[in-house]
Structures are given as structure tokens and as C-alpha cells.
Amino acid sequence: MWSVAGISATLRQNWRRPPAKLREGRAQAPVRAHLKPAAIAVSAKPYTPVCRRIAWGNAGMKRRVLLREPIGVALETLRAHKMRSFLMLLGIILSVSTLIVVVALISGVNRYIAERVANLGSNVFLLTRFPIITDVEEFVRANRRNKIVTWDDYEALRENMKLPLRLGVELRTGGKVRVGSQSLEDCNIRGVTANMGEIDIVEPADGRYISDGDDQSRAQVAMIGMDIATKLFPNVDPIGHEVLIEGRPFQVVGIAKPIGSVLGQSQDNFLYIPIQTYFKMYGSYEGIWINVQARGAEWMERTQDEARVLMRARRHIPPNEKDNFGIFDSATLMDLWKNLTGVIATAMVGVVSVFLVIGGVVIMNVMLATVTERTREIGIRKALGARRGDILLQFLIEAAVMAAIGGAIGVMVAYGIAGLTRATTSVPMSVPISAVILAEIISATVGVFFGVYPAKKAAGLQPIEALRQEA
């Protein structure tokens, strides 16, 4: 009788090259006249044995089967044991949903802060008494060392700086505003120079901004925010009417475009008045804010350096001493905010890691139980020729698929939470696609990592012992 080894040896010998007679026949056979050129071209190709082409096709089909079958088994396992599958994937779902919700919250708030809070204007930085300080002791030292920025400092910079596009001044305080019997408390009263209309992000929707003539004559005019216009002048055009600021009458000359709210707090309850009128009412004892607008983003650093050099020279600061004033821009504010959110993200990484470990351990235990349940199946596969690597790959793919499905469910839960939060609260949520991809990769990686031990255990079973154990 023929043995399998003999048949295999014979096939291998026949695959190496065609018989001698066939080679001689091909070399000596004349080309028939009735053959078409296409047929001649085909016959001129190098000889490839049919068995080898079949083997290549079988290898590609085997790769497809190796991927398709474990995925199908994993999906069938999830369908057959729904409660067990839910409990198994619960850790992965919680970790992925927590990760995406935190990333969505931080991403949305970062964009929100950049657009609404840290937006000082296009290529604008501030020169004030204090820089951005986060340490209490440093603030105490700066409070003793730093001098207030005065109007004389503003005029000196305006006359001597060559790089900036514009320089303006702004001051803010809180006050009471009243029209007739209606009043608003804690309104934001801002004294500005006329050119702040070109520096600031606030623009008039109707009427006009503060002018140089208003400033020079210390006129009692104001451009009001949309909240004040709607609450104190319902159904009336405010322009031309009077509004009382701290009991003093101001004529409304403009209404600003609405800004909106920041974390639920309205940003439209403000009034703009001329800076000299502001000094007449409140004085300048607390110093001023100098707004410097650079010519472009590439000019920001050089413009800041010029302002710093002139201020240090004006105040006679030795080279080895720190500045006794502050310079900061939108990037500085965003760095401060990102440091804060970075601490929150770091704390949440620990929570997510705990959920991932719990989910991974549960997956490992379920896969170990699956190996025990399918011991006979593993024995039959190995008896029919399955290699150790085939069994290992099968169980790793199953573990990765299960974890990835848990990750997909976690992504859907996170999207639902983000949408509900946006719809019911003022908290901004933005789910970046990179977070979704990262969550799926992490889920699959956790499944593979914790599926290695069960897969090795399944791959290490001996066929005879596996068949005997289940019999």
C-alpha cells in the first residue's frame, strides 16, 4: 500500500520539473500554422506546474480561513452566552467609554477656552503688572517687586516701539447699570482707547465703537453688550438712549455683537466707555493693561522682545534681575490651561488602567474556560494536522475580537454620553476620531495580551491527551 510519506515524496519529485519526454516534445514540436498569435504567446511562458499553483491557492485560502473562522467562533460565543459576554466585556466597555469621555471633555474645553477665554485678539499680547503666576510664594514676591503699568509707560512704548502694528489700553471693573426702574448688578465696565476696536475681538453689531473724539473730550458715551441691550431696553432700540453707570448718565452709541457664554456665564453683560472717562470715574491706581498687536504671528516673539527691552530700560532693571512687569499672550494662557487639564488626564489614566486590567483578567478567565470546553475540538484539529501556531493564532484572534467588540460598545456609550451632555448642559464635548481609533487599538491589544496565556495553554495540548480527556 502507498504511504502518505511515499505519496508526498513522489509529488515533490514530480513538482520540481516536467518529465523529460514532455520537455523534449516542447522543444521539438513545431508551431502549427492555424494557432493564433495569442496562443503562441501563452505557450511561450515559463512552465509552472499545476500542483504548485494549486498549493499557492490553497495557502491563500488557508490564510483567509484562519482569520474568518476564529472571528466567527468569537461572534458565536458572544451570541450564545449573552450575559457572560456582557460581564466579560464590562471592564473593557467602562475603560473605553471613560477614556473617550475624558478625551472628549478635555478636547472640547480646550477648544472652547481657546476660542472664548484665551482669545486676546489676532497676534495680540498683554503687558501688565503681573505675568501668569501659579505659585503663591512667587506671587507674594512679585507683588512686592513689580510696579504698576502706567499711562506714561503706554505713551513711552507707543512713541518708541517700531515693530507693533497697534498699541491700545484697556481697564476693567465691575459696577451697577440702571435704566429707569430696571437695573443689573456686576456688569463689566471697560475703559478703552479708540484703537482697541481694531485690536479687540468685540465688534459693534449696530452703531459704532468708542472714537478718539470721545476719548479726548472725556465724553460719557458707551457701547453696550447684547445682554444689557435686551434686558434694559426690551422692544426699544438702545442707540441714542441713556443708561446710568454708577448713577452717571451715558448715551448709548453702539451695540456689540453677541459673544455667548463661557461655561454657563454670559459674556455679553459689558459696557465700553472712553479710557479717559474711565480714569475720571475710577482713577488709574491699579495700573493699566497695554494691548500690543504684532504685524503677524512670525513677529510676535520679536515684538515681545522689543517691548521687554524698552520696559527694562525705562525702569533701569539690571541685566541679572527679573522683569518687574508681565508679558503674556494667548499661547501662555492655553499652556496654563493645558497643564491643568493634563493633571486631570493623568488621574483618569489610572482609572482607565484599572478598568482595562479588570477587563483583561476577565477575558483571560473566560478564554481559559473556553479552552477547557473545547479540549476535544483542539485535539481533533491537531490530529488532523493543525500546527501549534494555528491553534495559538486562533485563540489570540478570538480574544482580540472579543475585546475589540467591547471597545466598539464603549465607543457608542461614550458618543451617547457626549451627545447627552451637549444637549442638556453648557459643557462642551468634542469626540476626536483619533481617540476612537486609539481606544479600539488599546482594546484589541488588551485582548491579545491577556489572551496569550490561554492561547499557549490550548496550543500546548497533546492530541491524544486532549481526545482522551473528553472521551
PyMOL commands that set and color helices and strands:
alter all, ss='L'
color gray80, all
select helices_A, chain A and resi 4-16+20-28+37-43+50-80+82-116+136-145+151-160+196-199+212-216+226-232+275-282+297-315+330-373+375-383+388-424+433-459+463-470
alter helices_A, ss='H'
color red, helices_A
select strands_A, chain A and resi 124-128+166-179+182-192+204-207+221-224+242-245+248-256+261-262+265-266+270-274+289-293+326-329
alter strands_A, ss='S'
color yellow, strands_A
deselect
rebuild
show_as cartoon
